Amino acid sequence: MYKSYYPKAEEIQNDWVVVDAAGQTLGRLTTRITALLLGKHKPTFTPGVAMGDNVVVINASYIVVTSTKMEDKMYHKHSGYPGGLKSISLQDQLKKHPDRVIQAAVWGMLPHNKMGRHVLKRLRVYSNAEHPHRAQVEK
């Protein structure tokens, strides 16, 4: 009988990864980011353990989508009050808050539980090439 491997807290190493989103398709980029956040690229990957890396996404406003998604894809939020539904298209969301586009796509691919919320905090998205995490990335 073999024992399952379960990593200890001191064995987990979280690196910093910079991902350039310029010219990349939203869905393919998001799957790559999600795998990095969950730690699926590591040989010691264990489901249910947050052992992924910190991900910094730059140039979020320059992502590409296929077909007519720029005009057709809508983001909805509701205030909880009657008539409180607000909708915004992908094109307008990229102009106003490009970071929210990638965060929403990544959140849709993460587990919707405590671990998923914890992992999502390791994602930092910036609309251009400037970011304040140079010291962590250049170790």
Residue frames relative to the residue before (quaternion, step in Angstrom):
aa qw qx qy qz dx dy dz
M 1.0000 0.0000 0.0000 0.0000 0.00 0.00 0.00
Y 0.2512 -0.7775 0.5641 0.1188 3.56 -0.85 1.03
K 0.3718 -0.7092 0.5498 0.2377 3.54 -1.09 0.70
S 0.4789 -0.6532 0.5076 0.2938 3.54 -1.11 0.71
Y 0.4233 -0.6859 0.5305 0.2624 3.55 -1.10 0.71
Y 0.0271 0.7695 -0.6372 0.0334 3.57 -0.94 0.93
P 0.3564 -0.7781 0.4718 0.2119 3.60 -0.43 1.18
K 0.3847 -0.6945 0.5589 0.2393 3.54 -1.12 0.72
A 0.6840 -0.5195 0.3232 0.3973 3.57 -1.18 0.54
E 0.6983 0.4680 -0.2884 0.4585 3.61 0.96 -0.78
E 0.6198 0.5476 -0.3416 0.4464 3.62 1.23 -0.30
I 0.6119 0.5640 -0.3505 0.4297 3.59 1.18 -0.49
Q 0.0804 -0.7903 0.6073 0.0092 3.55 -0.79 1.09
N 0.1482 -0.7940 0.5875 0.0489 3.56 -0.67 1.16
D 0.1657 -0.7916 0.5844 0.0654 3.57 -0.55 1.20
W 0.4089 -0.6587 0.5596 0.2928 3.55 -1.35 0.00
V 0.0650 -0.7973 0.6000 -0.0096 3.57 -0.83 1.04
V 0.2011 -0.7586 0.6086 0.1171 3.58 -0.95 0.91
V 0.0949 -0.7865 0.6100 0.0154 3.56 -0.83 1.06
D 0.2439 -0.7621 0.5849 0.1326 3.57 -0.80 1.05
A 0.2465 -0.8160 0.5127 0.1026 3.58 -0.55 1.20
A 0.4399 0.7238 -0.4503 0.2826 3.60 1.22 -0.14
G 0.8574 0.1069 -0.1121 0.4907 3.56 -0.76 1.11
Q 0.5794 0.5879 -0.3826 0.4151 3.61 1.22 0.09
T 0.5236 -0.6266 0.4814 0.3186 3.55 -1.17 0.66
L 0.5880 -0.6392 0.3743 0.3249 3.56 -0.92 0.98
G 0.7122 0.4730 -0.2769 0.4386 3.61 0.73 -0.98
R 0.6808 0.4806 -0.2906 0.4702 3.58 0.91 -0.89
L 0.6255 0.5236 -0.3248 0.4786 3.56 1.07 -0.74
T 0.6713 0.5209 -0.2957 0.4367 3.56 0.92 -0.93
T 0.6441 0.5084 -0.3364 0.4621 3.61 0.97 -0.74
R 0.6366 0.5195 -0.3270 0.4668 3.59 1.05 -0.73
I 0.6533 0.5092 -0.3063 0.4692 3.58 0.97 -0.88
T 0.6563 0.5214 -0.3113 0.4478 3.58 0.94 -0.89
A 0.6429 0.5130 -0.3231 0.4681 3.60 0.97 -0.81
L 0.6471 0.5085 -0.3172 0.4712 3.61 1.03 -0.76
L 0.6694 0.5098 -0.3007 0.4490 3.58 0.95 -0.87
L 0.7130 0.4420 -0.2519 0.4825 3.58 1.00 -0.81
G 0.4568 -0.6987 0.4413 0.3294 3.60 1.18 -0.43
K 0.3286 0.7773 -0.4855 0.2283 3.60 1.19 0.41
H 0.6240 0.5467 -0.3401 0.4429 3.60 1.21 -0.33
K 0.6168 0.5537 -0.3428 0.4421 3.60 1.26 -0.20
P 0.5289 -0.6504 0.4385 0.3240 3.61 -1.00 0.71
T 0.6952 0.4510 -0.2778 0.4860 3.61 1.17 -0.43
F 0.2525 0.8028 -0.5095 0.1796 3.62 1.22 0.36
T 0.0101 -0.7680 0.6396 -0.0312 3.53 -0.98 0.98
P 0.4166 -0.7026 0.5042 0.2803 3.62 -0.70 0.97
G 0.7779 0.3262 -0.2478 0.4765 3.55 -1.01 0.80
V 0.6787 0.4035 -0.2881 0.5417 3.59 1.28 0.05
A 0.3472 -0.7366 0.5450 0.1999 3.58 -0.79 1.04
M 0.1926 0.8071 -0.5309 0.1724 3.57 0.03 1.27
G 0.4104 0.7377 -0.4477 0.2949 3.57 1.23 0.40
D 0.6014 -0.5737 0.4370 0.3438 3.51 -1.37 -0.04
N 0.5083 -0.5658 0.5324 0.3716 3.53 -1.38 0.15
V 0.1414 -0.8121 0.5646 0.0411 3.58 -0.76 1.04
V 0.1209 -0.7546 0.6431 0.0476 3.54 -0.95 1.00
V 0.1222 -0.7889 0.6007 0.0422 3.58 -0.64 1.14
I 0.0979 -0.7922 0.6015 0.0333 3.56 -0.79 1.05
N 0.8076 0.2564 -0.2253 0.4809 3.56 -1.31 0.46
A 0.1490 0.8324 -0.5182 0.1282 3.58 0.96 0.87
S 0.6466 0.5359 -0.3332 0.4285 3.60 1.07 -0.55
Y 0.6864 0.4757 -0.2854 0.4702 3.61 1.25 -0.13
I 0.3321 0.7430 -0.5187 0.2619 3.62 1.10 0.55
V 0.3160 -0.7295 0.5819 0.1714 3.55 -1.30 0.45
V 0.0809 -0.7590 0.6417 0.0739 3.55 -1.15 0.65
T 0.4748 -0.6851 0.4813 0.2713 3.56 -1.18 0.59
S 0.8141 0.2781 -0.2028 0.4678 3.53 -1.37 0.28
T 0.7144 -0.4317 0.3265 0.4435 3.60 -1.06 -0.75
K 0.2337 0.8156 -0.5032 0.1641 3.59 1.13 0.61
M 0.5523 0.6184 -0.4083 0.3820 3.63 1.06 -0.55
E 0.7574 0.3406 -0.1960 0.5215 3.60 0.96 -0.82
D 0.7291 0.4780 -0.2459 0.4235 3.60 0.98 -0.82
K 0.6628 0.5096 -0.3245 0.4425 3.62 0.97 -0.77
M 0.1019 -0.8078 0.5805 0.0054 3.54 -0.80 1.10
Y 0.2320 -0.7243 0.6326 0.1461 3.54 -1.21 0.68
H 0.1310 -0.8100 0.5710 0.0263 3.56 -0.78 1.08
K 0.0475 0.7506 -0.6590 -0.0085 3.52 -1.23 0.59
H 0.1899 -0.7872 0.5815 0.0774 3.54 -1.11 0.72
S 0.4356 -0.7224 0.4813 0.2383 3.55 -0.91 0.95
G 0.5294 -0.6164 0.4206 0.4036 3.58 1.18 -0.44
Y 0.6470 0.4789 -0.3113 0.5051 3.56 1.28 -0.17
P 0.6237 -0.5317 0.3971 0.4131 3.63 -1.16 0.45
G 0.8154 0.1835 -0.1690 0.5224 3.56 -0.85 1.00
G 0.5155 0.6934 -0.3817 0.3284 3.58 1.25 0.19
L 0.4211 0.7048 -0.4761 0.3152 3.61 1.18 0.40
K 0.0333 -0.7801 0.6247 0.0004 3.55 -0.84 1.01
S 0.0907 -0.7976 0.5962 0.0130 3.55 -0.92 0.94
I 0.0283 -0.7747 0.6317 -0.0009 3.54 -1.16 0.69
S 0.4409 -0.6987 0.4961 0.2669 3.58 -0.97 0.82
L 0.6614 -0.5063 0.3764 0.4056 3.55 -1.27 0.38
Q 0.6343 0.5464 -0.3277 0.4379 3.56 0.99 -0.83
D 0.6966 0.4521 -0.2726 0.4859 3.60 0.92 -0.89
Q 0.6291 0.5354 -0.3341 0.4539 3.58 1.06 -0.75
L 0.6373 0.5190 -0.3291 0.4650 3.61 1.04 -0.72
K 0.6517 0.5009 -0.3218 0.4699 3.59 1.08 -0.64
K 0.7394 0.4197 -0.2264 0.4753 3.60 0.91 -0.94
H 0.8159 -0.0403 0.0974 0.5685 3.59 0.64 -1.16
P 0.1194 -0.8355 0.5322 0.0676 3.64 0.25 1.18
D 0.5858 0.5837 -0.3772 0.4170 3.60 1.13 -0.49
R 0.6428 0.5457 -0.3257 0.4277 3.60 1.03 -0.72
V 0.5781 0.5812 -0.3799 0.4286 3.60 1.13 -0.56
I 0.7113 0.4351 -0.2572 0.4884 3.58 0.82 -0.98
Q 0.6371 0.5268 -0.3374 0.4503 3.61 0.97 -0.74
A 0.6560 0.5026 -0.3155 0.4663 3.60 0.97 -0.81
A 0.6613 0.5013 -0.3098 0.4641 3.59 0.99 -0.81
V 0.6577 0.4913 -0.3128 0.4776 3.60 0.98 -0.79
W 0.6437 0.5241 -0.3272 0.4517 3.60 0.93 -0.83
G 0.6337 0.5366 -0.3319 0.4476 3.60 1.07 -0.65
M 0.7139 0.4309 -0.2476 0.4933 3.59 1.19 -0.46
L 0.6141 0.5344 -0.3498 0.4636 3.59 1.25 -0.18
P 0.5839 -0.5459 0.4395 0.4096 3.60 -1.20 0.33
H 0.3635 -0.7420 0.5252 0.2038 3.58 -0.90 0.94
N 0.4917 0.6071 -0.4693 0.4115 3.55 0.43 1.27
K 0.7798 -0.3337 0.2333 0.4756 3.57 -1.29 -0.21
M 0.6537 0.5091 -0.3242 0.4564 3.60 0.96 -0.79
G 0.6449 0.5294 -0.3226 0.4469 3.59 0.97 -0.81
R 0.6531 0.4957 -0.3086 0.4821 3.58 1.01 -0.79
H 0.6337 0.5252 -0.3217 0.4680 3.57 1.07 -0.74
V 0.6722 0.4981 -0.2877 0.4662 3.57 0.94 -0.92
L 0.6398 0.5461 -0.3320 0.4268 3.61 0.98 -0.80
K 0.6028 0.5679 -0.3572 0.4320 3.61 1.15 -0.52
R 0.6331 0.5261 -0.3325 0.4603 3.61 1.23 -0.29
L 0.5926 0.5477 -0.3637 0.4654 3.58 1.29 0.04
R 0.0142 -0.7701 0.6377 -0.0094 3.54 -0.92 0.99
V 0.0880 -0.8116 0.5776 -0.0056 3.56 -0.70 1.14
Y 0.0477 -0.7927 0.6076 -0.0144 3.56 -0.94 0.99
S 0.5093 -0.7015 0.4180 0.2716 3.55 -0.95 0.93
N 0.7766 0.2091 -0.1433 0.5768 3.61 1.14 -0.46
A 0.7377 -0.4501 0.2863 0.4138 3.59 -1.28 -0.14
E 0.6014 0.5678 -0.3620 0.4300 3.62 1.22 -0.25
H 0.1377 0.7713 -0.6147 0.0911 3.56 -0.99 0.89
P 0.4807 -0.7129 0.4392 0.2603 3.62 -1.07 0.68
H 0.5858 0.6097 -0.3568 0.3973 3.62 1.22 0.28
R 0.2302 0.8110 -0.5099 0.1709 3.59 1.13 0.53
A 0.6540 0.5330 -0.3222 0.4294 3.60 0.95 -0.84
Q 0.6760 0.4800 -0.3045 0.4688 3.61 0.97 -0.76
V 0.6786 0.5111 -0.2883 0.4418 3.57 0.98 -0.88
E 0.7494 0.4226 -0.2147 0.4623 3.61 0.94 -0.87
K 0.2437 0.7943 -0.5244 0.1862 3.63 1.01 0.64
